[in-house]
């Protein structure tokens, strides 16, 4: 496995864990947004720009959800 693949595995794993724990704390929603941004970066770095775009959109949605939950 190369470094880029490990980075992608980390990003997607972080997305899975933080999404699962979102109900525990608004900070998990924030961490999910960060994980989505990392996933987006991975998509663009890998050359899968549609994946990068979708993950960037998810990051924005999660960030808005975090701001709403902090309320």
HELIX and SHEET records of a PDB file:
HELIX    1   1 UNK A    3  UNK A   20  1                                  18    
HELIX    2   2 UNK A   22  UNK A   24  5                                   3    
HELIX    3   3 UNK A   26  UNK A   46  1                                  21    
HELIX    4   4 UNK A   49  UNK A   70  1                                  22    
END                                                                             
